[in-house]
């Protein structure tokens, strides 16, 4: 898995409309400023 800083950078750089994630990975996305959609 990528470090939290790398995930934050990739999401800021790609500027997604929303992020699809599972419950186990939502904790890594605390600094994300887009809607998070839990797939569980």
mmCIF entry with sequence, helices, sheets and N, C-alpha, C, O atoms, coordinates in Angstrom:
data_MODEL
# 
_entry.id   MODEL 
# 
_entity.id                         1 
_entity.type                       polymer 
_entity.pdbx_number_of_molecules   1 
# 
_entity_poly.entity_id                      1 
_entity_poly.type                           'polypeptide(L)' 
_entity_poly.nstd_linkage                   no 
_entity_poly.nstd_monomer                   no 
_entity_poly.pdbx_seq_one_letter_code       
;(UNK)(UNK)(UNK)(UNK)(UNK)(UNK)(UNK)(UNK)(UNK)(UNK)(UNK)(UNK)(UNK)(UNK)(UNK)(UNK)
(UNK)(UNK)(UNK)(UNK)(UNK)(UNK)(UNK)(UNK)(UNK)(UNK)(UNK)(UNK)(UNK)(UNK)(UNK)(UNK)
(UNK)(UNK)(UNK)(UNK)(UNK)(UNK)(UNK)(UNK)
;
_entity_poly.pdbx_seq_one_letter_code_can   XXXXXXXXXXXXXXXXXXXXXXXXXXXXXXXXXXXXXXXX 
_entity_poly.pdbx_strand_id                 A 
# 
loop_
_entity_poly_seq.entity_id 
_entity_poly_seq.num 
_entity_poly_seq.mon_id 
_entity_poly_seq.hetero 
1 1  UNK n 
1 2  UNK n 
1 3  UNK n 
1 4  UNK n 
1 5  UNK n 
1 6  UNK n 
1 7  UNK n 
1 8  UNK n 
1 9  UNK n 
1 10 UNK n 
1 11 UNK n 
1 12 UNK n 
1 13 UNK n 
1 14 UNK n 
1 15 UNK n 
1 16 UNK n 
1 17 UNK n 
1 18 UNK n 
1 19 UNK n 
1 20 UNK n 
1 21 UNK n 
1 22 UNK n 
1 23 UNK n 
1 24 UNK n 
1 25 UNK n 
1 26 UNK n 
1 27 UNK n 
1 28 UNK n 
1 29 UNK n 
1 30 UNK n 
1 31 UNK n 
1 32 UNK n 
1 33 UNK n 
1 34 UNK n 
1 35 UNK n 
1 36 UNK n 
1 37 UNK n 
1 38 UNK n 
1 39 UNK n 
1 40 UNK n 
# 
_struct_asym.id          A 
_struct_asym.entity_id   1 
# 
loop_
_struct_conf.conf_type_id 
_struct_conf.id 
_struct_conf.pdbx_PDB_helix_id 
_struct_conf.beg_label_comp_id 
_struct_conf.beg_label_asym_id 
_struct_conf.beg_label_seq_id 
_struct_conf.pdbx_beg_PDB_ins_code 
_struct_conf.end_label_comp_id 
_struct_conf.end_label_asym_id 
_struct_conf.end_label_seq_id 
_struct_conf.pdbx_end_PDB_ins_code 
_struct_conf.beg_auth_comp_id 
_struct_conf.beg_auth_asym_id 
_struct_conf.beg_auth_seq_id 
_struct_conf.end_auth_comp_id 
_struct_conf.end_auth_asym_id 
_struct_conf.end_auth_seq_id 
_struct_conf.pdbx_PDB_helix_class 
_struct_conf.details 
_struct_conf.pdbx_PDB_helix_length 
HELX_P HELX_P1 AA1 UNK A 4  ? UNK A 14 ? UNK A 4  UNK A 14 1 ? 11 
HELX_P HELX_P2 AA2 UNK A 23 ? UNK A 26 ? UNK A 23 UNK A 26 1 ? 4  
HELX_P HELX_P3 AA3 UNK A 27 ? UNK A 29 ? UNK A 27 UNK A 29 5 ? 3  
# 
_struct_conf_type.id          HELX_P 
_struct_conf_type.criteria    ? 
_struct_conf_type.reference   ? 
# 
_struct_sheet.id               AA1 
_struct_sheet.type             ? 
_struct_sheet.number_strands   2 
_struct_sheet.details          ? 
# 
_struct_sheet_order.sheet_id     AA1 
_struct_sheet_order.range_id_1   1 
_struct_sheet_order.range_id_2   2 
_struct_sheet_order.offset       ? 
_struct_sheet_order.sense        parallel 
# 
loop_
_struct_sheet_range.sheet_id 
_struct_sheet_range.id 
_struct_sheet_range.beg_label_comp_id 
_struct_sheet_range.beg_label_asym_id 
_struct_sheet_range.beg_label_seq_id 
_struct_sheet_range.pdbx_beg_PDB_ins_code 
_struct_sheet_range.end_label_comp_id 
_struct_sheet_range.end_label_asym_id 
_struct_sheet_range.end_label_seq_id 
_struct_sheet_range.pdbx_end_PDB_ins_code 
_struct_sheet_range.beg_auth_comp_id 
_struct_sheet_range.beg_auth_asym_id 
_struct_sheet_range.beg_auth_seq_id 
_struct_sheet_range.end_auth_comp_id 
_struct_sheet_range.end_auth_asym_id 
_struct_sheet_range.end_auth_seq_id 
AA1 1 UNK A 18 ? UNK A 21 ? UNK A 18 UNK A 21 
AA1 2 UNK A 35 ? UNK A 38 ? UNK A 35 UNK A 38 
# 
loop_
_atom_site.group_PDB 
_atom_site.id 
_atom_site.type_symbol 
_atom_site.label_atom_id 
_atom_site.label_alt_id 
_atom_site.label_comp_id 
_atom_site.label_asym_id 
_atom_site.label_entity_id 
_atom_site.label_seq_id 
_atom_site.pdbx_PDB_ins_code 
_atom_site.Cartn_x 
_atom_site.Cartn_y 
_atom_site.Cartn_z 
_atom_site.occupancy 
_atom_site.B_iso_or_equiv 
_atom_site.pdbx_formal_charge 
_atom_site.auth_seq_id 
_atom_site.auth_comp_id 
_atom_site.auth_asym_id 
_atom_site.auth_atom_id 
_atom_site.pdbx_PDB_model_num 
ATOM 1   N N  . UNK A 1 1  ? 0.846   -1.188 0.000   1.00 0.00 ? 1  UNK A N  1 
ATOM 2   C CA . UNK A 1 1  ? 0.000   0.000  0.000   1.00 0.00 ? 1  UNK A CA 1 
ATOM 3   C C  . UNK A 1 1  ? 0.886   1.244  0.000   1.00 0.00 ? 1  UNK A C  1 
ATOM 4   O O  . UNK A 1 1  ? 2.024   1.215  0.467   1.00 0.00 ? 1  UNK A O  1 
ATOM 5   N N  . UNK A 1 2  ? 0.352   2.307  -0.521  1.00 0.00 ? 2  UNK A N  1 
ATOM 6   C CA . UNK A 1 2  ? 1.078   3.573  -0.537  1.00 0.00 ? 2  UNK A CA 1 
ATOM 7   C C  . UNK A 1 2  ? 0.985   4.263  0.823   1.00 0.00 ? 2  UNK A C  1 
ATOM 8   O O  . UNK A 1 2  ? 0.000   4.079  1.538   1.00 0.00 ? 2  UNK A O  1 
ATOM 9   N N  . UNK A 1 3  ? 1.998   5.056  1.190   1.00 0.00 ? 3  UNK A N  1 
ATOM 10  C CA . UNK A 1 3  ? 1.907   5.858  2.408   1.00 0.00 ? 3  UNK A CA 1 
ATOM 11  C C  . UNK A 1 3  ? 0.799   6.914  2.259   1.00 0.00 ? 3  UNK A C  1 
ATOM 12  O O  . UNK A 1 3  ? 0.456   7.312  1.146   1.00 0.00 ? 3  UNK A O  1 
ATOM 13  N N  . UNK A 1 4  ? 0.253   7.353  3.381   1.00 0.00 ? 4  UNK A N  1 
ATOM 14  C CA . UNK A 1 4  ? -0.845  8.321  3.370   1.00 0.00 ? 4  UNK A CA 1 
ATOM 15  C C  . UNK A 1 4  ? -0.478  9.599  2.618   1.00 0.00 ? 4  UNK A C  1 
ATOM 16  O O  . UNK A 1 4  ? -1.316  10.155 1.909   1.00 0.00 ? 4  UNK A O  1 
ATOM 17  N N  . UNK A 1 5  ? 0.763   10.073 2.761   1.00 0.00 ? 5  UNK A N  1 
ATOM 18  C CA . UNK A 1 5  ? 1.182   11.298 2.063   1.00 0.00 ? 5  UNK A CA 1 
ATOM 19  C C  . UNK A 1 5  ? 1.130   11.120 0.547   1.00 0.00 ? 5  UNK A C  1 
ATOM 20  O O  . UNK A 1 5  ? 0.748   12.037 -0.180  1.00 0.00 ? 5  UNK A O  1 
ATOM 21  N N  . UNK A 1 6  ? 1.511   9.952  0.084   1.00 0.00 ? 6  UNK A N  1 
ATOM 22  C CA . UNK A 1 6  ? 1.492   9.666  -1.364  1.00 0.00 ? 6  UNK A CA 1 
ATOM 23  C C  . UNK A 1 6  ? 0.054   9.609  -1.880  1.00 0.00 ? 6  UNK A C  1 
ATOM 24  O O  . UNK A 1 6  ? -0.241  10.138 -2.951  1.00 0.00 ? 6  UNK A O  1 
ATOM 25  N N  . UNK A 1 7  ? -0.828  8.978  -1.132  1.00 0.00 ? 7  UNK A N  1 
ATOM 26  C CA . UNK A 1 7  ? -2.238  8.906  -1.529  1.00 0.00 ? 7  UNK A CA 1 
ATOM 27  C C  . UNK A 1 7  ? -2.835  10.305 -1.604  1.00 0.00 ? 7  UNK A C  1 
ATOM 28  O O  . UNK A 1 7  ? -3.541  10.635 -2.557  1.00 0.00 ? 7  UNK A O  1 
ATOM 29  N N  . UNK A 1 8  ? -2.551  11.123 -0.597  1.00 0.00 ? 8  UNK A N  1 
ATOM 30  C CA . UNK A 1 8  ? -3.054  12.500 -0.590  1.00 0.00 ? 8  UNK A CA 1 
ATOM 31  C C  . UNK A 1 8  ? -2.547  13.261 -1.805  1.00 0.00 ? 8  UNK A C  1 
ATOM 32  O O  . UNK A 1 8  ? -3.317  13.962 -2.461  1.00 0.00 ? 8  UNK A O  1 
ATOM 33  N N  . UNK A 1 9  ? -1.256  13.133 -2.112  1.00 0.00 ? 9  UNK A N  1 
ATOM 34  C CA . UNK A 1 9  ? -0.690  13.812 -3.277  1.00 0.00 ? 9  UNK A CA 1 
ATOM 35  C C  . UNK A 1 9  ? -1.363  13.353 -4.572  1.00 0.00 ? 9  UNK A C  1 
ATOM 36  O O  . UNK A 1 9  ? -1.733  14.181 -5.405  1.00 0.00 ? 9  UNK A O  1 
ATOM 37  N N  . UNK A 1 10 ? -1.523  12.047 -4.744  1.00 0.00 ? 10 UNK A N  1 
ATOM 38  C CA . UNK A 1 10 ? -2.126  11.528 -5.980  1.00 0.00 ? 10 UNK A CA 1 
ATOM 39  C C  . UNK A 1 10 ? -3.561  12.024 -6.147  1.00 0.00 ? 10 UNK A C  1 
ATOM 40  O O  . UNK A 1 10 ? -3.985  12.342 -7.259  1.00 0.00 ? 10 UNK A O  1 
ATOM 41  N N  . UNK A 1 11 ? -4.302  12.089 -5.054  1.00 0.00 ? 11 UNK A N  1 
ATOM 42  C CA . UNK A 1 11 ? -5.684  12.558 -5.150  1.00 0.00 ? 11 UNK A CA 1 
ATOM 43  C C  . UNK A 1 11 ? -5.747  14.060 -5.428  1.00 0.00 ? 11 UNK A C  1 
ATOM 44  O O  . UNK A 1 11 ? -6.608  14.508 -6.185  1.00 0.00 ? 11 UNK A O  1 
ATOM 45  N N  . UNK A 1 12 ? -4.858  14.834 -4.834  1.00 0.00 ? 12 UNK A N  1 
ATOM 46  C CA . UNK A 1 12 ? -4.825  16.271 -5.112  1.00 0.00 ? 12 UNK A CA 1 
ATOM 47  C C  . UNK A 1 12 ? -4.415  16.529 -6.555  1.00 0.00 ? 12 UNK A C  1 
ATOM 48  O O  . UNK A 1 12 ? -4.965  17.414 -7.211  1.00 0.00 ? 12 UNK A O  1 
ATOM 49  N N  . UNK A 1 13 ? -3.459  15.767 -7.047  1.00 0.00 ? 13 UNK A N  1 
ATOM 50  C CA . UNK A 1 13 ? -2.956  15.949 -8.405  1.00 0.00 ? 13 UNK A CA 1 
ATOM 51  C C  . UNK A 1 13 ? -3.982  15.539 -9.457  1.00 0.00 ? 13 UNK A C  1 
ATOM 52  O O  . UNK A 1 13 ? -4.079  16.177 -10.505 1.00 0.00 ? 13 UNK A O  1 
ATOM 53  N N  . UNK A 1 14 ? -4.744  14.488 -9.192  1.00 0.00 ? 14 UNK A N  1 
ATOM 54  C CA . UNK A 1 14 ? -5.710  14.001 -10.186 1.00 0.00 ? 14 UNK A CA 1 
ATOM 55  C C  . UNK A 1 14 ? -7.058  14.706 -10.105 1.00 0.00 ? 14 UNK A C  1 
ATOM 56  O O  . UNK A 1 14 ? -7.840  14.648 -11.054 1.00 0.00 ? 14 UNK A O  1 
ATOM 57  N N  . UNK A 1 15 ? -7.342  15.368 -8.990  1.00 0.00 ? 15 UNK A N  1 
ATOM 58  C CA . UNK A 1 15 ? -8.579  16.126 -8.789  1.00 0.00 ? 15 UNK A CA 1 
ATOM 59  C C  . UNK A 1 15 ? -9.838  15.327 -9.138  1.00 0.00 ? 15 UNK A C  1 
ATOM 60  O O  . UNK A 1 15 ? -10.603 15.737 -10.011 1.00 0.00 ? 15 UNK A O  1 
ATOM 61  N N  . UNK A 1 16 ? -10.063 14.187 -8.466  1.00 0.00 ? 16 UNK A N  1 
ATOM 62  C CA . UNK A 1 16 ? -11.254 13.388 -8.764  1.00 0.00 ? 16 UNK A CA 1 
ATOM 63  C C  . UNK A 1 16 ? -12.523 14.070 -8.261  1.00 0.00 ? 16 UNK A C  1 
ATOM 64  O O  . UNK A 1 16 ? -12.469 14.929 -7.381  1.00 0.00 ? 16 UNK A O  1 
ATOM 65  N N  . UNK A 1 17 ? -13.651 13.684 -8.818  1.00 0.00 ? 17 UNK A N  1 
ATOM 66  C CA . UNK A 1 17 ? -14.945 14.191 -8.370  1.00 0.00 ? 17 UNK A CA 1 
ATOM 67  C C  . UNK A 1 17 ? -15.350 13.516 -7.071  1.00 0.00 ? 17 UNK A C  1 
ATOM 68  O O  . UNK A 1 17 ? -15.958 14.143 -6.204  1.00 0.00 ? 17 UNK A O  1 
ATOM 69  N N  . UNK A 1 18 ? -15.015 12.247 -6.936  1.00 0.00 ? 18 UNK A N  1 
ATOM 70  C CA . UNK A 1 18 ? -15.290 11.462 -5.730  1.00 0.00 ? 18 UNK A CA 1 
ATOM 71  C C  . UNK A 1 18 ? -14.287 10.318 -5.667  1.00 0.00 ? 18 UNK A C  1 
ATOM 72  O O  . UNK A 1 18 ? -13.619 10.002 -6.651  1.00 0.00 ? 18 UNK A O  1 
ATOM 73  N N  . UNK A 1 19 ? -14.196 9.711  -4.499  1.00 0.00 ? 19 UNK A N  1 
ATOM 74  C CA . UNK A 1 19 ? -13.297 8.574  -4.311  1.00 0.00 ? 19 UNK A CA 1 
ATOM 75  C C  . UNK A 1 19 ? -14.121 7.384  -3.836  1.00 0.00 ? 19 UNK A C  1 
ATOM 76  O O  . UNK A 1 19 ? -14.874 7.486  -2.867  1.00 0.00 ? 19 UNK A O  1 
ATOM 77  N N  . UNK A 1 20 ? -13.974 6.261  -4.523  1.00 0.00 ? 20 UNK A N  1 
ATOM 78  C CA . UNK A 1 20 ? -14.612 5.013  -4.123  1.00 0.00 ? 20 UNK A CA 1 
ATOM 79  C C  . UNK A 1 20 ? -13.625 4.245  -3.260  1.00 0.00 ? 20 UNK A C  1 
ATOM 80  O O  . UNK A 1 20 ? -12.480 4.037  -3.663  1.00 0.00 ? 20 UNK A O  1 
ATOM 81  N N  . UNK A 1 21 ? -14.053 3.822  -2.079  1.00 0.00 ? 21 UNK A N  1 
ATOM 82  C CA . UNK A 1 21 ? -13.146 3.125  -1.168  1.00 0.00 ? 21 UNK A CA 1 
ATOM 83  C C  . UNK A 1 21 ? -13.898 2.090  -0.350  1.00 0.00 ? 21 UNK A C  1 
ATOM 84  O O  . UNK A 1 21 ? -15.121 2.141  -0.211  1.00 0.00 ? 21 UNK A O  1 
ATOM 85  N N  . UNK A 1 22 ? -13.140 1.161  0.181   1.00 0.00 ? 22 UNK A N  1 
ATOM 86  C CA . UNK A 1 22 ? -13.692 0.181  1.109   1.00 0.00 ? 22 UNK A CA 1 
ATOM 87  C C  . UNK A 1 22 ? -13.451 0.664  2.532   1.00 0.00 ? 22 UNK A C  1 
ATOM 88  O O  . UNK A 1 22 ? -12.589 1.508  2.778   1.00 0.00 ? 22 UNK A O  1 
ATOM 89  N N  . UNK A 1 23 ? -14.215 0.126  3.453   1.00 0.00 ? 23 UNK A N  1 
ATOM 90  C CA . UNK A 1 23 ? -14.131 0.538  4.854   1.00 0.00 ? 23 UNK A CA 1 
ATOM 91  C C  . UNK A 1 23 ? -12.700 0.444  5.385   1.00 0.00 ? 23 UNK A C  1 
ATOM 92  O O  . UNK A 1 23 ? -12.274 1.296  6.165   1.00 0.00 ? 23 UNK A O  1 
ATOM 93  N N  . UNK A 1 24 ? -11.965 -0.572 4.973   1.00 0.00 ? 24 UNK A N  1 
ATOM 94  C CA . UNK A 1 24 ? -10.601 -0.766 5.476   1.00 0.00 ? 24 UNK A CA 1 
ATOM 95  C C  . UNK A 1 24 ? -9.632  0.307  4.998   1.00 0.00 ? 24 UNK A C  1 
ATOM 96  O O  . UNK A 1 24 ? -8.589  0.503  5.622   1.00 0.00 ? 24 UNK A O  1 
ATOM 97  N N  . UNK A 1 25 ? -9.941  0.996  3.926   1.00 0.00 ? 25 UNK A N  1 
ATOM 98  C CA . UNK A 1 25 ? -9.040  2.030  3.406   1.00 0.00 ? 25 UNK A CA 1 
ATOM 99  C C  . UNK A 1 25 ? -9.524  3.451  3.683   1.00 0.00 ? 25 UNK A C  1 
ATOM 100 O O  . UNK A 1 25 ? -8.787  4.402  3.421   1.00 0.00 ? 25 UNK A O  1 
ATOM 101 N N  . UNK A 1 26 ? -10.722 3.623  4.198   1.00 0.00 ? 26 UNK A N  1 
ATOM 102 C CA . UNK A 1 26 ? -11.228 4.967  4.472   1.00 0.00 ? 26 UNK A CA 1 
ATOM 103 C C  . UNK A 1 26 ? -10.353 5.713  5.475   1.00 0.00 ? 26 UNK A C  1 
ATOM 104 O O  . UNK A 1 26 ? -10.240 6.937  5.401   1.00 0.00 ? 26 UNK A O  1 
ATOM 105 N N  . UNK A 1 27 ? -9.736  4.998  6.405   1.00 0.00 ? 27 UNK A N  1 
ATOM 106 C CA . UNK A 1 27 ? -8.863  5.628  7.389   1.00 0.00 ? 27 UNK A CA 1 
ATOM 107 C C  . UNK A 1 27 ? -7.627  6.267  6.781   1.00 0.00 ? 27 UNK A C  1 
ATOM 108 O O  . UNK A 1 27 ? -7.028  7.152  7.393   1.00 0.00 ? 27 UNK A O  1 
ATOM 109 N N  . UNK A 1 28 ? -7.236  5.841  5.598   1.00 0.00 ? 28 UNK A N  1 
ATOM 110 C CA . UNK A 1 28 ? -6.076  6.422  4.915   1.00 0.00 ? 28 UNK A CA 1 
ATOM 111 C C  . UNK A 1 28 ? -6.425  7.712  4.186   1.00 0.00 ? 28 UNK A C  1 
ATOM 112 O O  . UNK A 1 28 ? -5.536  8.415  3.708   1.00 0.00 ? 28 UNK A O  1 
ATOM 113 N N  . UNK A 1 29 ? -7.705  8.024  4.100   1.00 0.00 ? 29 UNK A N  1 
ATOM 114 C CA . UNK A 1 29 ? -8.156  9.148  3.285   1.00 0.00 ? 29 UNK A CA 1 
ATOM 115 C C  . UNK A 1 29 ? -8.675  10.305 4.132   1.00 0.00 ? 29 UNK A C  1 
ATOM 116 O O  . UNK A 1 29 ? -9.659  10.949 3.766   1.00 0.00 ? 29 UNK A O  1 
ATOM 117 N N  . UNK A 1 30 ? -8.029  10.570 5.248   1.00 0.00 ? 30 UNK A N  1 
ATOM 118 C CA . UNK A 1 30 ? -8.507  11.614 6.153   1.00 0.00 ? 30 UNK A CA 1 
ATOM 119 C C  . UNK A 1 30 ? -8.274  13.022 5.623   1.00 0.00 ? 30 UNK A C  1 
ATOM 120 O O  . UNK A 1 30 ? -9.005  13.939 5.998   1.00 0.00 ? 30 UNK A O  1 
ATOM 121 N N  . UNK A 1 31 ? -7.292  13.221 4.773   1.00 0.00 ? 31 UNK A N  1 
ATOM 122 C CA . UNK A 1 31 ? -6.970  14.556 4.255   1.00 0.00 ? 31 UNK A CA 1 
ATOM 123 C C  . UNK A 1 31 ? -7.559  14.816 2.875   1.00 0.00 ? 31 UNK A C  1 
ATOM 124 O O  . UNK A 1 31 ? -7.127  15.737 2.182   1.00 0.00 ? 31 UNK A O  1 
ATOM 125 N N  . UNK A 1 32 ? -8.528  14.025 2.472   1.00 0.00 ? 32 UNK A N  1 
ATOM 126 C CA . UNK A 1 32 ? -9.119  14.147 1.142   1.00 0.00 ? 32 UNK A CA 1 
ATOM 127 C C  . UNK A 1 32 ? -10.275 15.137 1.197   1.00 0.00 ? 32 UNK A C  1 
ATOM 128 O O  . UNK A 1 32 ? -11.119 15.064 2.090   1.00 0.00 ? 32 UNK A O  1 
ATOM 129 N N  . UNK A 1 33 ? -10.311 16.061 0.243   1.00 0.00 ? 33 UNK A N  1 
ATOM 130 C CA . UNK A 1 33 ? -11.353 17.090 0.245   1.00 0.00 ? 33 UNK A CA 1 
ATOM 131 C C  . UNK A 1 33 ? -12.448 16.826 -0.785  1.00 0.00 ? 33 UNK A C  1 
ATOM 132 O O  . UNK A 1 33 ? -13.138 17.755 -1.206  1.00 0.00 ? 33 UNK A O  1 
ATOM 133 N N  . UNK A 1 34 ? -12.612 15.584 -1.187  1.00 0.00 ? 34 UNK A N  1 
ATOM 134 C CA . UNK A 1 34 ? -13.682 15.204 -2.115  1.00 0.00 ? 34 UNK A CA 1 
ATOM 135 C C  . UNK A 1 34 ? -14.570 14.181 -1.418  1.00 0.00 ? 34 UNK A C  1 
ATOM 136 O O  . UNK A 1 34 ? -14.150 13.562 -0.440  1.00 0.00 ? 34 UNK A O  1 
ATOM 137 N N  . UNK A 1 35 ? -15.793 13.996 -1.908  1.00 0.00 ? 35 UNK A N  1 
ATOM 138 C CA . UNK A 1 35 ? -16.672 13.005 -1.282  1.00 0.00 ? 35 UNK A CA 1 
ATOM 139 C C  . UNK A 1 35 ? -16.075 11.600 -1.336  1.00 0.00 ? 35 UNK A C  1 
ATOM 140 O O  . UNK A 1 35 ? -15.499 11.187 -2.343  1.00 0.00 ? 35 UNK A O  1 
ATOM 141 N N  . UNK A 1 36 ? -16.226 10.884 -0.235  1.00 0.00 ? 36 UNK A N  1 
ATOM 142 C CA . UNK A 1 36 ? -15.782 9.495  -0.148  1.00 0.00 ? 36 UNK A CA 1 
ATOM 143 C C  . UNK A 1 36 ? -17.013 8.601  -0.200  1.00 0.00 ? 36 UNK A C  1 
ATOM 144 O O  . UNK A 1 36 ? -17.962 8.802  0.557   1.00 0.00 ? 36 UNK A O  1 
ATOM 145 N N  . UNK A 1 37 ? -16.999 7.628  -1.078  1.00 0.00 ? 37 UNK A N  1 
ATOM 146 C CA . UNK A 1 37 ? -18.119 6.706  -1.217  1.00 0.00 ? 37 UNK A CA 1 
ATOM 147 C C  . UNK A 1 37 ? -17.661 5.341  -0.725  1.00 0.00 ? 37 UNK A C  1 
ATOM 148 O O  . UNK A 1 37 ? -16.762 4.725  -1.297  1.00 0.00 ? 37 UNK A O  1 
ATOM 149 N N  . UNK A 1 38 ? -18.299 4.881  0.349   1.00 0.00 ? 38 UNK A N  1 
ATOM 150 C CA . UNK A 1 38 ? -17.960 3.598  0.958   1.00 0.00 ? 38 UNK A CA 1 
ATOM 151 C C  . UNK A 1 38 ? -18.634 2.484  0.169   1.00 0.00 ? 38 UNK A C  1 
ATOM 152 O O  . UNK A 1 38 ? -19.859 2.473  0.043   1.00 0.00 ? 38 UNK A O  1 
ATOM 153 N N  . UNK A 1 39 ? -17.861 1.557  -0.358  1.00 0.00 ? 39 UNK A N  1 
ATOM 154 C CA . UNK A 1 39 ? -18.395 0.469  -1.174  1.00 0.00 ? 39 UNK A CA 1 
ATOM 155 C C  . UNK A 1 39 ? -18.835 -0.741 -0.359  1.00 0.00 ? 39 UNK A C  1 
ATOM 156 O O  . UNK A 1 39 ? -19.378 -1.689 -0.925  1.00 0.00 ? 39 UNK A O  1 
ATOM 157 N N  . UNK A 1 40 ? -18.617 -0.734 0.948   1.00 0.00 ? 40 UNK A N  1 
ATOM 158 C CA . UNK A 1 40 ? -19.030 -1.868 1.787   1.00 0.00 ? 40 UNK A CA 1 
ATOM 159 C C  . UNK A 1 40 ? -20.495 -1.772 2.136   1.00 0.00 ? 40 UNK A C  1 
ATOM 160 O O  . UNK A 1 40 ? -21.021 -2.638 2.835   1.00 0.00 ? 40 UNK A O  1 
# 
